[in-house]
Amino acid sequence: MDDRIGPALREARIRQKRTLRGVALATGLSASLLSQVETGKSQPSVSTLYTLVSHLGLSLDEVLGLEVAGRRTTTGPGSRPVVLEPGEAGTTIQRAADNPVLDMDNGVRWERLAIDGSRSVEPLLVAYEPGASSSVDGGLMRHPGREHAYLLDGELTLRFESDEHVLRAGDSFSFHSERPHLYVNHTGALARGLWFVVGRTGSGRPRDWLAEPSAELFELLGHPLPATSDER
């Protein structure tokens, strides 16, 4: 059991001078569940964790206890991530053994991958055990940002309010995370994938490359930017 999640959530709540009952009412979670999570008696599901960190304005690094005087470090075993100075392009090398890990309720594991110091992107290696789901009760979740993902192994079902998609190894997908959604592993094998959650935290709205294609994107793809209605 990861004993960092509860204390980090409780510290953020107290720092913001919020009561347990107040946060519970604002998020739609029960006060008893929130209390159990804060005291480490219960691990949150993916949906519960997203609800709390989004409501309290926390990054995953803050939940993992990796924010140290504006720099990031790790408490994992083995060699620590090597953070090169800005003169070396701010490159981050993070060893596999040092990936910060969040083990959540119902068989879901997140490993936070290397970042460049920006809060705008949360890169994750995600694993769903057989039968695991992002919500214990099957409820759909939503949060700020956009999810981009690629399934490495296994099979995962992505469910929205009106439809669902069975994703297999090699499939990729992207959608606005404000759209209510749920992940479920209905199979008997582990499902793993790479996730990049863009714009859940940080200042300013991230550029939506798919909804608002730019000249730079079309240039990268080797195509001219289509003419706007005013140019036609």
C-alpha positions as CSV (number, residue, x, y, z in Angstrom):
1,M,0.0,0.0,0.0
2,D,1.3,3.5,-1.0
3,D,1.3,5.6,2.2
4,R,2.0,8.9,0.5
5,I,-1.4,9.5,-1.1
6,G,-3.4,10.1,2.0
7,P,-1.0,12.4,3.8
8,A,-0.5,14.5,0.6
9,L,-4.2,14.9,0.2
10,R,-4.8,15.8,3.8
11,E,-1.9,18.3,3.8
12,A,-3.3,20.0,0.7
13,R,-6.8,20.2,2.2
14,I,-5.6,21.6,5.5
15,R,-3.3,24.1,3.7
16,Q,-6.4,25.3,1.8
17,K,-8.3,25.5,5.1
18,R,-10.9,23.1,3.8
19,T,-12.9,20.8,6.1
20,L,-13.3,17.1,5.4
21,R,-17.0,17.5,5.1
22,G,-16.6,20.5,2.8
23,V,-14.4,18.6,0.4
24,A,-16.7,15.6,0.5
25,L,-19.7,17.7,-0.3
26,A,-17.9,19.6,-3.1
27,T,-16.6,16.4,-4.8
28,G,-19.6,14.1,-4.2
29,L,-17.5,11.6,-2.2
30,S,-18.5,10.4,1.2
31,A,-16.7,11.9,4.2
32,S,-16.0,8.4,5.5
33,L,-14.3,7.4,2.3
34,L,-12.2,10.6,2.2
35,S,-11.2,10.1,5.8
36,Q,-10.1,6.5,5.1
37,V,-8.1,7.6,2.1
38,E,-6.4,10.4,4.1
39,T,-5.5,8.1,7.0
40,G,-4.2,5.4,4.7
41,K,-6.9,2.9,5.6
42,S,-8.1,2.7,2.0
43,Q,-6.5,3.3,-1.4
44,P,-8.5,5.5,-3.8
45,S,-9.6,4.3,-7.2
46,V,-8.5,6.1,-10.3
47,S,-11.7,8.1,-10.4
48,T,-11.6,9.0,-6.7
49,L,-7.9,10.1,-7.0
50,Y,-8.6,12.2,-10.1
51,T,-11.6,13.8,-8.4
52,L,-9.5,14.8,-5.3
53,V,-6.3,16.0,-7.0
54,S,-8.3,18.0,-9.6
55,H,-10.5,19.6,-6.9
56,L,-7.5,20.4,-4.7
57,G,-5.4,21.6,-7.7
58,L,-2.6,19.1,-7.1
59,S,-0.1,17.6,-9.6
60,L,0.8,13.9,-9.4
61,D,4.3,14.9,-8.3
62,E,2.8,16.7,-5.2
63,V,0.8,13.6,-4.4
64,L,4.0,11.5,-4.7
65,G,5.9,13.9,-2.6
66,L,8.4,14.8,-5.4
67,E,8.1,18.6,-5.2
68,V,11.2,19.8,-3.4
69,A,12.1,23.5,-3.5
70,G,11.0,23.8,-7.1
71,R,13.1,20.8,-8.1
72,R,12.0,17.2,-8.5
73,T,13.6,14.2,-6.9
74,T,12.5,10.7,-6.0
75,T,12.4,8.5,-2.9
76,G,12.7,5.3,-4.9
77,P,15.5,2.7,-4.6
78,G,18.6,2.6,-6.7
79,S,20.1,5.5,-8.6
80,R,18.1,8.7,-8.6
81,P,16.9,10.5,-11.7
82,V,19.7,12.7,-13.1
83,V,18.4,16.2,-13.7
84,L,20.8,18.1,-16.0
85,E,21.0,21.9,-15.7
86,P,19.2,24.2,-18.1
87,G,22.5,24.7,-20.0
88,E,22.1,21.1,-21.0
89,A,18.6,21.6,-22.3
90,G,17.0,20.6,-19.0
91,T,17.2,16.9,-19.9
92,T,15.8,14.4,-17.4
93,I,17.1,10.8,-17.2
94,Q,14.9,8.6,-15.0
95,R,15.9,5.0,-14.4
96,A,13.1,2.3,-14.5
97,A,13.8,1.3,-10.9
98,D,13.2,4.9,-9.8
99,N,9.8,5.4,-11.4
100,P,7.5,6.8,-8.7
101,V,4.6,4.4,-8.3
102,L,0.9,4.7,-7.3
103,D,-0.9,1.5,-6.5
104,M,-4.6,2.2,-6.4
105,D,-7.7,0.3,-5.4
106,N,-9.0,-2.4,-7.7
107,G,-5.8,-3.4,-9.3
108,V,-4.6,-0.3,-11.1
109,R,-1.0,0.9,-11.1
110,W,0.5,4.2,-12.3
111,E,4.2,4.8,-12.8
112,R,5.1,8.4,-13.3
113,L,7.6,8.7,-16.1
114,A,10.3,11.4,-16.6
115,I,9.2,15.0,-17.0
116,D,10.9,18.2,-17.9
117,G,9.7,20.3,-14.9
118,S,6.4,21.3,-16.6
119,R,3.1,20.7,-14.8
120,S,1.2,20.7,-18.1
121,V,1.9,17.1,-19.0
122,E,1.6,14.0,-16.8
123,P,3.3,11.0,-18.5
124,L,2.3,7.6,-17.1
125,L,2.9,3.9,-17.6
126,V,-0.5,2.4,-16.6
127,A,-1.3,-1.2,-15.8
128,Y,-4.8,-2.7,-15.2
129,E,-4.9,-6.2,-13.6
130,P,-7.5,-8.7,-14.9
131,G,-10.9,-7.4,-13.9
132,A,-9.5,-4.0,-12.8
133,S,-11.5,-0.8,-13.5
134,S,-10.8,2.9,-13.1
135,S,-13.9,3.1,-10.8
136,V,-14.8,0.6,-8.2
137,D,-18.6,1.1,-8.6
138,G,-18.5,1.3,-12.4
139,G,-19.2,5.1,-12.4
140,L,-17.9,7.3,-15.2
141,M,-15.2,9.8,-14.3
142,R,-14.2,13.2,-15.8
143,H,-11.4,15.7,-15.1
144,P,-9.7,18.6,-16.9
145,G,-7.3,18.0,-19.7
146,R,-6.9,15.7,-22.6
147,E,-5.8,12.1,-22.6
148,H,-3.4,10.6,-25.2
149,A,-2.6,6.9,-24.9
150,Y,-1.1,3.9,-26.6
151,L,-1.9,0.3,-25.4
152,L,1.3,-1.8,-25.1
153,D,-0.1,-5.1,-24.0
154,G,-3.4,-6.8,-23.4
155,E,-6.9,-5.5,-23.9
156,L,-8.8,-2.6,-22.3
157,T,-12.3,-1.3,-22.8
158,L,-12.9,2.4,-22.9
159,R,-16.5,3.3,-22.1
160,F,-18.2,6.6,-22.6
161,E,-21.9,7.5,-21.8
162,S,-23.2,6.3,-25.2
163,D,-20.6,4.0,-26.6
164,E,-17.6,1.9,-25.8
165,H,-14.4,0.8,-27.6
166,V,-12.3,-2.4,-27.1
167,L,-8.7,-1.4,-27.3
168,R,-5.9,-3.9,-28.1
169,A,-2.1,-3.8,-28.1
170,G,-1.0,-1.3,-30.8
171,D,-4.2,0.8,-30.6
172,S,-4.0,4.5,-29.6
173,F,-6.6,7.0,-28.7
174,S,-7.2,10.6,-27.6
175,F,-10.1,12.5,-26.1
176,H,-11.0,15.4,-23.9
177,S,-11.0,14.1,-20.3
178,E,-14.1,16.3,-19.4
179,R,-16.0,13.7,-21.4
180,P,-17.3,11.1,-18.8
181,H,-15.3,7.9,-19.3
182,L,-14.3,4.6,-17.7
183,Y,-11.6,2.0,-18.3
184,V,-12.2,-1.7,-17.6
185,N,-10.1,-4.8,-18.2
186,H,-12.6,-7.6,-18.9
187,T,-9.9,-10.1,-19.7
188,G,-7.7,-12.5,-17.8
189,A,-4.5,-10.9,-18.8
190,L,-2.7,-7.7,-17.7
191,A,-3.3,-4.6,-19.8
192,R,-0.5,-2.0,-20.0
193,G,-0.2,1.3,-21.8
194,L,1.4,4.7,-22.0
195,W,-0.7,7.7,-21.1
196,F,0.0,11.4,-21.5
197,V,-2.5,13.6,-19.7
198,V,-2.2,17.1,-21.1
199,G,-3.4,20.2,-19.3
200,R,-4.9,18.7,-16.2
201,T,-2.8,21.1,-14.1
202,G,-0.7,24.1,-14.8
203,S,-1.5,27.6,-16.0
204,G,-3.2,28.3,-19.3
205,R,-5.1,26.0,-21.5
206,P,-3.0,23.6,-23.6
207,R,-3.1,23.9,-27.3
208,D,-5.4,21.3,-28.7
209,W,-3.5,20.1,-31.8
210,L,-6.3,18.0,-33.0
211,A,-9.2,20.4,-32.6
212,E,-7.2,23.5,-33.6
213,P,-4.5,22.3,-36.1
214,S,-1.7,24.9,-36.5
215,A,0.6,25.8,-39.3
216,E,3.4,24.1,-37.4
217,L,1.5,20.8,-37.3
218,F,0.7,20.8,-41.0
219,E,4.3,21.8,-41.8
220,L,5.5,18.8,-39.7
221,L,3.1,16.5,-41.6
222,G,4.3,17.9,-44.9
223,H,1.0,19.5,-45.9
224,P,0.0,23.1,-46.4
225,L,-2.3,24.7,-43.9
226,P,-5.9,24.5,-45.3
227,A,-7.4,27.8,-46.3
228,T,-9.8,29.4,-43.8
229,S,-13.3,30.4,-44.9
230,D,-12.1,34.0,-45.2
231,E,-9.4,33.0,-47.6
232,R,-11.6,30.9,-49.9
